[in-house]
Amino acid sequence: MKMKRVLKDERGSLSIEFLGILPFYFLFFLLLWQVVASGYAVLSLKAAANDGAQVYSVTGDYDETLEAVNKSIGGGSLIQNHKVTVNMVPGSSDLFEVKINASHPLVFLPDSWKKSTMISLESTATGKELVP
């Protein structure tokens, strides 16, 4: 009789259910954090390509373009190993294309795993050269 009462007693069952679902909440927030960081990295890379295209259209100088892209990307860890190329568009004498290839690490992984799990990103901006 006493054992039936103990088994039917539901006090504390909510706490046990919460502890069972807590790891899924942590996983959800880690994934949400990664999605936000990846979105920010993509937007930052696109802004850097646009900044580089603006500088190249006015100056026509690759070094100043590279400096503008590096300044726009900044020193954060979300965009790594970026490479900038400026090419003239085939068939046009004044159109150019600034292309940035970069890597984006998964933010919640240990540093030893980040190199093998990088996400490749590419951003392109096209413009018209304004200098004669």
Residue pairs with C-beta under 8 A, 6 or more apart in sequence:
30 108
33 107
33 108
34 106
34 107
34 108
37 78
37 104
37 107
38 104
38 119
40 78
41 78
41 79
41 102
41 104
41 121
42 121
42 123
44 72
44 73
44 74
44 76
44 78
44 79
45 73
45 79
45 82
45 100
45 102
45 121
45 123
46 123
46 125
47 72
48 69
48 72
48 73
48 79
48 82
48 100
48 123
49 69
49 98
49 99
49 100
49 123
49 124
49 125
50 125
51 68
51 69
51 71
51 72
52 65
52 66
52 68
52 69
52 72
52 84
52 86
52 98
52 100
52 125
53 96
53 98
53 125
53 126
53 127
54 68
54 127
55 61
55 64
55 65
55 67
55 68
56 62
56 64
56 65
56 86
56 96
56 98
56 127
56 129
57 96
57 127
57 128
57 129
57 130
57 131
58 130
58 131
59 65
59 131
60 129
60 131
62 86
65 84
65 86
65 98
66 84
69 82
69 84
69 98
69 100
73 79
73 82
73 102
77 105
78 104
78 105
78 107
79 102
79 103
79 104
79 121
80 102
80 103
80 104
80 105
80 118
81 102
81 103
81 118
82 100
82 101
82 102
82 103
83 100
83 101
83 102
84 98
84 99
84 100
85 98
85 99
85 100
85 101
86 96
86 97
86 98
86 99
87 96
87 97
87 99
88 95
88 96
88 97
89 95
89 96
89 97
89 126
94 128
94 129
95 126
95 127
95 128
95 129
96 126
96 127
96 128
96 129
97 124
97 125
97 126
98 124
98 125
98 126
98 127
99 122
99 123
99 124
100 122
100 123
100 124
101 120
101 121
101 122
102 120
102 121
102 122
102 123
103 118
103 119
103 120
103 121
104 118
104 119
104 120
104 121
105 114
105 117
105 118
105 119
106 113
106 114
106 117
106 119
109 117
